[in-house]
């Protein structure tokens, strides 16, 4: 009988610990928009490292337009489309920004190309 009580106590402790662990588990979610923006930023930064300048347009990552130092291609044509097969936004003014607008009404996601975050 004593062993049954010990077994019951051990099972109770294990259940309590398991239940406590469930509440602290972080969900891991795949973020295709963020992943693609960060990957494209790295390709733009590689272009900038080789040529000393930002590409004027994303298509400059695909083929050599006579830019000194170009060692690409840095990307494939498919890399320039968002997960919904639409062109990724790219604006260069004082900096360079990539953007995607999910079709489900979620906010536009942007990423500064020159940022390290």
C-alpha positions in Angstrom: 0.0 0.0 0.0 2.9 2.3 0.8 4.3 1.9 -2.7 0.9 2.8 -4.2 0.9 6.1 -2.3 4.5 6.9 -3.5 3.5 6.1 -7.0 0.4 8.3 -6.8 2.5 11.1 -5.3 5.1 10.8 -8.0 2.4 10.9 -10.7 0.8 13.9 -9.2 4.1 15.8 -9.1 4.8 14.9 -12.7 1.3 16.1 -13.8 1.8 19.4 -11.9 5.2 20.0 -13.5 3.9 19.1 -16.9 0.9 21.4 -16.6 3.2 24.3 -15.4 5.5 23.7 -18.4 2.6 23.9 -20.9 1.9 27.5 -19.9 5.5 28.6 -20.4 6.0 27.1 -23.8 6.6 29.6 -26.5 5.0 29.0 -29.8 7.3 28.9 -32.7 5.7 30.3 -35.8 7.1 30.5 -39.3 7.0 34.1 -40.6 7.4 33.9 -44.4 7.2 37.7 -44.8 9.9 38.5 -42.3 12.1 35.6 -43.5 11.9 36.7 -47.1 12.5 40.4 -46.3 15.6 39.6 -44.2 16.9 37.2 -46.9 16.4 39.9 -49.6 18.1 42.5 -47.4 21.2 40.2 -47.2 21.3 40.0 -51.0 21.0 43.7 -51.3 23.8 44.2 -48.8 26.0 41.7 -50.7 25.4 43.8 -53.9 26.3 46.9 -52.0 29.5 45.4 -50.6 30.6 44.3 -54.1 29.6 47.5 -55.9 29.8 50.2 -53.3 26.2 51.3 -54.0 22.7 50.2 -53.5 20.8 48.7 -56.4 18.5 51.3 -58.1 15.9 48.6 -58.4 15.6 45.0 -57.2 16.0 43.7 -60.8 19.6 44.9 -60.6 20.3 41.9 -58.4 19.5 39.6 -61.3 21.8 40.7 -64.1 24.9 42.8 -64.6 24.1 46.2 -66.0 27.7 47.2 -66.2 28.1 48.2 -62.6 31.8 48.1 -61.5 32.4 45.3 -59.0 29.1 43.4 -59.8 29.7 39.7 -58.9 26.1 38.4 -59.1 23.5 37.3 -59.7 22.6 38.0 -56.2 19.0 36.8 -56.4 16.6 34.8 -58.6 13.5 36.4 -60.1 11.3 34.4 -57.7 13.2 36.1 -54.7 11.7 39.4 -55.8 8.1 38.3 -55.4 6.3 38.1 -52.0 4.6 34.8 -50.9 1.5 35.9 -52.8 3.5 36.2 -56.0 3.4 40.0 -56.1 6.5 42.2 -56.5 8.2 43.2 -53.3 8.3 47.0 -52.8 11.7 48.6 -52.8 12.3 52.4 -52.3 15.6 54.1 -52.3 15.9 57.7 -51.2 18.0 58.6 -48.2 18.1 54.9 -47.3 16.5 51.8 -48.8 13.4 50.1 -47.6 11.7 46.8 -48.6 8.0 46.3 -48.1 5.3 43.7 -48.4 1.5 44.1 -48.0 -0.2 40.8 -47.0 -3.5 40.4 -48.8 -5.4 39.5 -45.6 -5.6 43.1 -44.4 -2.7 42.8 -42.0 -0.4 45.9 -41.8 2.3 46.4 -44.4 5.7 45.0 -43.3 8.8 47.1 -44.0 12.5 46.5 -43.4 15.3 49.1 -43.6 18.0 47.6 -45.8 20.8 49.4 -44.1 19.8 48.5 -40.6 21.5 45.6 -38.8 18.4 44.6 -36.8 
